[in-house]
Amino acid sequence: MTPQHRRTFVASAAACAIALLASTAAPLAFAQAKNEIRIAHVYSKSGPLEAYGKQTQTGLMMGLDYATGGTMMVGGKKIVVIEKDDQGKPDVGKNLLATAYGDDKADIAVGPSSSGVALALLPVAEEYKKLLLVEPAVADSITGDKWNKYIFRTGRNSSQDAISNAVAQDREGTVIATLGQDYAFGRDGVKAFKDSLKKAKIVHEEYLPAATTDFTAGAQRLIDALKDKPGRKVIWIIWAGAGNPFKIADLDLKRYNIEIATGGNIMPAMVSYKAFPGMEGATYYYFGIPKNPVNEWLVANHYKLYKTPPDFFTAGGMSAAIAIVEALKKTGGDTSSDKLIKTMEGMSFETPKGKMTFRKEDHQAMQSMYHFKIKVDPAFAWGVPELVREIKPEEMNVPIKNKR
């Protein structure tokens, strides 16, 4: 055999070997996929909402462990979680979700952290006809005018935040100026808050870039809008991620009898709350508030694993995981979108917050919120939200805003 013939023979043999491997690998991969439930988690592993994203991931994995009894199996199939870092960027998130559904063969996706990213993901879920369980992005439009039937949400929406916060702030003779971030989260949140007020009056809306660190100019506009008004004067803050809007208190708000109010947040952000004992608002979750077996498990196991209590978005991630597993238990592990949608519409499930129910009309999880008052406790680095009362789902007239 000549050297040239030898090279040709070797090349041909290699090609045959590759073809043989491919032919055996394809059925193997298909069989493996059939025995797996693939969940893509698209979230801010980096970027301005990194802290939120990491908590959600922790809660998601703990929730899958809890809901499957530690087996990570449902319907005889292994649960596989595929992580995707959207960096808080809508275009990045959109491409990652398409890759997850298309190349990674994800059956279901969870996320993202940012409302702006979430709005970019909604049409991708519709295009691929695959479920996207939104957690924790908040904007009303996600389950409102931008919604489609493949979208479910365990996270609270802006209306739930706003209606519950209105409970604390909506009093006769109260004038309110709002401070929010200039994107979907802030604008939807302020609109929902404004729509929920019956007695108090909004006199100014201030929107600042999401990455703002110097609040001086915005604070001055807020002060100017309130300082000469009679009655109780409040600046209501809706803020996520980096930056500390509570710095506006440094501008001597007390001189004008102006109070600060806000909703709940992650514990590092609530360090700022310690300067405002007695401040009232409403929160989605604080580990010391709900009394139920799921929350007891989460708190005990989070302390065991991380030596700290679970935070705001940890509970959300766990709720998303429980919802997925409960739905899959009901379908016997069937991940077809039509079957899951039919199963999840109207489905109730137990979470660290107690019972949640997916509303049939827009797939928004109806859930309790918590009216709190901030207490200073030297045992904690943050202002502690002490429960005033639980606001039950049936007490909140959360509007249906989609076009279904």
C-alpha distance (Angstrom), angle and dihedral (degrees) to the residues before:
residue distance angle dihedral
M1 . . .
T2 3.78 . .
P3 3.81 119.8 .
Q4 3.81 88.8 -110.7
H5 3.84 91.9 52.0
R6 3.80 89.7 45.9
R7 3.81 91.2 54.3
T8 3.79 90.8 47.8
F9 3.83 91.0 49.6
V10 3.83 92.5 49.0
A11 3.80 91.5 48.1
S12 3.80 91.6 48.8
A13 3.80 91.7 48.0
A14 3.81 90.7 49.7
A15 3.80 90.9 49.5
C16 3.82 90.6 50.8
A17 3.79 90.8 48.8
I18 3.80 91.7 50.9
A19 3.79 91.1 47.7
L20 3.81 90.5 49.6
L21 3.80 91.6 49.6
A22 3.79 91.3 48.0
S23 3.79 92.0 49.9
T24 3.81 92.0 51.7
A25 3.82 94.7 38.7
A26 3.81 94.6 53.5
P27 3.83 95.6 60.6
L28 3.81 88.8 41.0
A29 3.82 91.5 53.7
F30 3.81 90.4 45.3
A31 3.81 91.5 49.7
Q32 3.79 90.4 47.4
A33 3.82 91.3 50.2
K34 3.81 90.2 50.2
N35 3.80 89.6 55.2
E36 3.82 93.5 48.8
I37 3.77 136.5 71.8
R38 3.78 105.0 -148.8
I39 3.80 117.1 -154.3
A40 3.81 119.0 -173.2
H41 3.80 114.7 -153.8
V42 3.81 109.5 -158.9
Y43 3.79 108.1 -172.8
S44 3.80 146.0 133.5
K45 3.77 101.1 -78.9
S46 3.81 83.5 161.0
G47 3.80 134.4 12.2
P48 3.82 132.4 62.3
L49 3.82 94.8 -39.1
E50 3.80 95.4 44.5
A51 3.83 92.8 122.9
Y52 3.81 91.0 54.4
G53 3.79 92.5 47.0
K54 3.80 95.2 50.3
Q55 3.80 91.5 50.1
T56 3.80 90.7 50.4
Q57 3.81 91.2 50.7
T58 3.81 91.4 50.0
G59 3.79 90.9 49.3
L60 3.80 92.9 46.0
M61 3.80 92.9 54.2
M62 3.80 93.2 43.4
G63 3.80 89.6 47.8
L64 3.81 93.1 51.6
D65 3.80 89.0 49.7
Y66 3.83 91.4 49.0
A67 3.80 97.0 44.2
T68 3.82 94.5 47.0
G69 3.81 94.4 43.9
G70 3.79 90.9 -114.8
T71 3.82 95.0 -56.4
M72 3.83 99.2 101.5
M73 3.82 84.3 -144.0
V74 3.79 131.4 116.0
G75 3.79 128.0 174.2
G76 3.81 89.3 0.7
K77 3.82 91.4 -59.1
K78 3.80 130.5 114.6
I79 3.81 116.9 -120.0
V80 3.81 112.8 -129.8
V81 3.82 119.6 -170.9
I82 3.81 118.2 -154.6
E83 3.82 114.4 -162.7
K84 3.81 121.9 -145.7
D85 3.83 124.0 -177.0
D86 3.82 110.4 -145.2
Q87 3.86 91.1 180.0
G88 3.80 87.6 -142.7
K89 3.82 90.0 -72.5
P90 3.84 119.1 129.0
D91 3.83 95.6 -149.2
V92 3.80 92.1 49.0
G93 3.79 92.1 48.0
K94 3.79 92.6 48.7
N95 3.82 92.5 53.6
L96 3.80 92.6 44.7
L97 3.79 93.2 52.6
A98 3.81 91.4 49.1
T99 3.81 88.8 50.9
A100 3.80 91.2 47.8
Y101 3.80 93.7 52.0
G102 3.80 95.5 37.5
D103 3.81 109.6 34.3
D104 3.81 101.6 18.4
K105 3.82 93.1 43.2
A106 3.81 92.2 -134.3
D107 3.80 111.9 -175.5
I108 3.81 94.9 -159.9
A109 3.80 134.6 10.6
V110 3.80 129.8 -149.4
G111 3.81 127.5 -160.7
P112 2.94 162.2 -18.0
S113 3.82 124.4 -154.1
S114 3.82 96.7 -150.8
S115 3.80 126.1 64.6
G116 3.80 89.9 -146.1
V117 3.80 90.5 56.0
A118 3.81 91.6 44.3
L119 3.79 92.1 57.4
A120 3.82 88.9 54.2
L121 3.83 91.2 50.9
L122 3.81 98.7 51.5
P123 3.83 97.2 78.7
V124 3.84 90.4 46.1
A125 3.81 90.5 59.3
E126 3.79 89.4 49.3
E127 3.82 92.5 47.6
Y128 3.82 92.8 52.1
K129 3.83 93.0 36.3
K130 3.81 89.7 -130.4
L131 3.79 129.9 133.4
L132 3.80 122.1 -99.8
L133 3.80 114.3 -167.7
V134 3.80 104.8 -159.4
E135 3.79 114.1 -140.9
P136 3.00 125.7 -173.0
A137 3.86 106.6 -14.2
V138 3.80 108.1 115.2
A139 3.83 112.7 -165.9
D140 3.81 113.1 129.0
S141 3.80 91.5 -135.3
I142 3.83 90.7 68.1
T143 3.79 89.7 72.6
G144 3.80 90.6 20.9
D145 3.80 131.1 60.6
K146 3.84 93.7 -20.0
W147 3.82 94.2 49.5
N148 3.79 127.7 116.5
K149 3.81 131.1 -175.2
Y150 3.84 94.0 -96.7
I151 3.82 91.5 64.1
F152 3.81 123.2 94.2
R153 3.79 125.7 167.6
T154 3.80 131.2 -156.4
G155 3.82 91.2 173.0
R156 3.78 116.6 89.0
N157 3.80 117.5 -102.7
S158 3.79 128.7 -130.2
S159 3.80 91.7 -98.8
Q160 3.80 92.1 55.6
D161 3.80 89.3 49.3
A162 3.78 92.0 46.1
I163 3.79 99.2 44.1
S164 3.79 91.6 49.6
N165 3.82 92.5 46.3
A166 3.80 89.5 49.0
V167 3.81 87.1 61.1
A168 3.80 88.1 64.7
Q169 3.81 98.7 39.9
D170 3.82 107.9 29.9
R171 3.81 103.8 102.6
E172 3.78 133.9 138.0
G173 3.79 113.0 -95.2
T174 3.83 94.0 23.0
V175 3.80 121.1 130.3
I176 3.79 118.7 -166.3
A177 3.80 135.8 -163.8
T178 3.80 116.6 -168.1
L179 3.80 130.4 -142.7
G180 3.80 116.3 -162.2
Q181 3.79 142.4 152.6
D182 3.78 116.8 -92.6
Y183 3.82 99.6 -114.5
A184 3.80 138.3 70.9
F185 3.82 95.9 -66.1
G186 3.80 94.7 52.7
R187 3.79 99.3 37.7
D188 3.81 96.0 43.5
G189 3.79 89.5 45.7
V190 3.79 94.7 52.1
K191 3.81 92.3 44.9
A192 3.80 91.5 51.7
F193 3.81 91.5 46.1
K194 3.80 91.2 49.2
D195 3.80 91.9 48.3
S196 3.82 90.3 51.0
L197 3.80 96.8 55.3
K198 3.80 116.6 98.0
K199 3.81 102.8 167.6
A200 3.81 109.3 19.4
K201 3.80 120.8 72.1
I202 3.83 129.0 -133.4
V203 3.80 110.3 -138.3
H204 3.81 101.5 172.1
E205 3.82 140.2 14.2
E206 3.79 117.4 -155.6
Y207 3.82 119.6 -168.2
L208 3.79 122.1 -173.4
P209 3.82 132.3 -179.9
A210 3.80 113.4 -82.5
A211 3.82 92.3 -116.6
T212 3.84 95.5 51.2
T213 3.79 115.6 143.3
D214 3.83 100.1 165.0
F215 3.80 108.7 64.1
T216 3.80 97.3 171.4
A217 3.82 99.8 106.7
G218 3.80 93.6 42.8
A219 3.79 91.6 46.7
Q220 3.79 91.3 52.2
R221 3.81 90.6 54.2
L222 3.80 89.6 49.8
I223 3.80 91.7 49.8
D224 3.81 92.3 47.8
A225 3.80 90.2 52.1
L226 3.81 93.2 52.2
K227 3.80 110.8 26.6
D228 3.82 98.5 86.1
K229 3.81 96.2 39.4
P230 3.81 119.3 109.3
G231 3.80 122.8 -126.3
R232 3.79 130.5 23.8
K233 3.83 112.6 -11.8
V234 3.82 122.1 -157.4
I235 3.80 137.1 177.8
W236 3.81 106.7 -154.1
I237 3.81 112.4 -157.4
I238 3.80 126.0 -155.9
W239 3.80 109.0 179.9
A240 3.81 138.1 149.9
G241 3.79 133.9 -167.9
A242 3.79 126.2 -6.8
G243 3.78 126.4 12.9
N244 3.80 128.3 55.5
P245 3.81 111.4 -116.3
F246 3.81 89.8 179.5
K247 3.80 86.1 78.3
I248 3.80 85.6 86.2
A249 3.82 86.3 80.1
D250 3.83 86.7 72.1
L251 3.81 88.0 71.9
D252 3.80 89.7 75.1
L253 3.78 98.6 -104.4
K254 3.81 89.6 172.7
R255 3.78 88.8 69.3
Y256 3.81 87.5 68.9
N257 3.84 95.1 35.2
I258 3.80 90.1 -113.5
E259 3.81 117.4 157.5
I260 3.80 128.6 -157.4
A261 3.79 121.5 -134.0
T262 3.79 133.6 176.0
G263 3.80 144.8 154.0
G264 3.80 129.2 -102.3
N265 3.78 125.8 -64.0
I266 3.79 143.3 169.4
M267 3.80 115.4 -57.4
P268 3.85 96.5 -107.2
A269 3.81 88.6 55.7
M270 3.80 90.6 48.1
V271 3.80 91.0 62.1
S272 3.82 83.3 86.6
Y273 3.82 89.7 55.8
K274 3.80 90.2 67.3
A275 3.81 88.6 78.4
F276 3.81 89.7 60.1
P277 3.81 108.9 58.0
G278 3.80 111.3 -177.4
M279 3.83 93.2 24.3
E280 3.80 109.9 147.5
G281 3.77 131.1 -148.4
A282 3.78 141.7 124.0
T283 3.78 129.2 -94.3
Y284 3.79 139.7 -162.3
Y285 3.80 93.7 -139.6
Y286 3.77 145.1 -11.9
F287 3.79 117.9 176.6
G288 3.81 94.8 -126.5
I289 3.81 96.3 53.3
P290 3.85 113.1 63.1
K291 3.79 116.0 69.7
N292 3.81 109.5 -157.0
P293 3.84 138.9 109.6
V294 3.82 95.3 -102.2
N295 3.81 92.9 54.1
E296 3.80 90.9 44.5
W297 3.82 89.0 55.0
L298 3.80 92.3 47.1
V299 3.81 94.8 48.3
A300 3.82 94.3 45.4
N301 3.81 95.1 46.1
H302 3.81 94.5 42.3
Y303 3.81 89.8 53.7
K304 3.80 88.8 47.7
L305 3.81 93.6 50.8
Y306 3.80 103.0 34.3
K307 3.85 106.1 16.5
T308 3.82 88.6 -125.3
P309 3.82 135.3 86.5
P310 3.82 119.2 -97.9
D311 3.78 115.0 -95.3
F312 3.80 138.0 -138.8
F313 3.82 98.7 -77.6
T314 3.79 95.6 35.0
A315 3.79 87.6 70.2
G316 3.80 89.3 48.7
G317 3.79 93.7 52.7
M318 3.79 90.2 49.6
S319 3.81 91.2 49.9
A320 3.82 90.5 52.7
A321 3.81 91.4 50.4
I322 3.80 92.9 49.0
A323 3.82 91.1 49.3
I324 3.82 91.6 52.7
V325 3.80 94.9 46.8
E326 3.81 93.6 45.3
A327 3.82 90.3 51.2
L328 3.81 92.2 47.5
K329 3.80 91.3 48.8
K330 3.80 88.3 55.8
T331 3.83 92.5 48.7
G332 3.81 93.1 44.5
G333 3.80 90.1 -118.3
D334 3.80 93.9 -49.4
T335 3.83 106.3 148.8
S336 3.80 98.1 -173.1
S337 3.79 107.8 134.1
D338 3.81 96.4 -132.0
K339 3.80 91.3 52.8
L340 3.80 92.6 46.8
I341 3.81 93.3 47.5
K342 3.79 91.7 50.4
T343 3.81 90.0 47.7
M344 3.80 97.2 45.9
E345 3.80 99.0 45.3
G346 3.79 104.4 100.8
M347 3.83 91.9 0.3
S348 3.82 117.7 149.9
F349 3.80 122.9 -154.9
E350 3.80 137.3 172.3
T351 3.81 118.0 -109.5
P352 3.83 137.7 167.8
K353 3.81 85.2 -84.5
G354 3.79 94.1 50.7
K355 3.78 123.8 -109.2
M356 3.81 121.1 2.3
T357 3.81 124.6 -174.7
F358 3.80 126.7 -163.4
R359 3.78 107.1 -129.4
K360 3.81 109.3 -129.0
E361 3.80 95.4 -138.5
D362 3.82 98.9 58.2
H363 3.84 106.3 0.1
Q364 3.81 91.5 -117.5
A365 3.82 113.0 149.9
M366 3.79 110.1 -118.3
Q367 3.80 107.8 -143.2
S368 3.77 146.1 154.1
M369 3.79 123.4 -87.3
Y370 3.80 126.6 -161.5
H371 3.81 128.4 -125.5
F372 3.81 106.1 -148.0
K373 3.76 142.6 -178.1
I374 3.81 119.0 -152.1
K375 3.78 116.2 -113.8
V376 3.80 124.8 -172.3
D377 3.79 111.0 -131.3
P378 3.82 118.0 176.2
A379 3.82 89.3 -146.8
F380 3.82 90.1 69.0
A381 3.81 130.8 56.5
W382 3.81 90.9 -144.8
G383 3.79 134.9 58.4
V384 3.80 105.7 -90.2
P385 3.83 116.7 -128.3
E386 3.79 103.6 -135.6
L387 3.79 114.2 -160.3
V388 3.78 116.4 -107.4
R389 3.80 92.4 172.7
E390 3.78 142.8 -35.2
I391 3.80 112.6 -106.9
K392 3.80 104.7 -145.9
P393 3.83 122.8 -144.3
E394 3.81 92.1 -112.3
E395 3.82 90.0 57.6
M396 3.81 92.4 59.6
N397 3.78 118.0 75.7
V398 3.81 94.5 -153.5
P399 3.82 107.0 -172.3
I400 3.79 121.7 -125.6
K401 3.79 104.8 -128.6
N402 3.79 105.7 172.5
K403 3.80 127.6 102.2
R404 3.79 97.2 -121.0
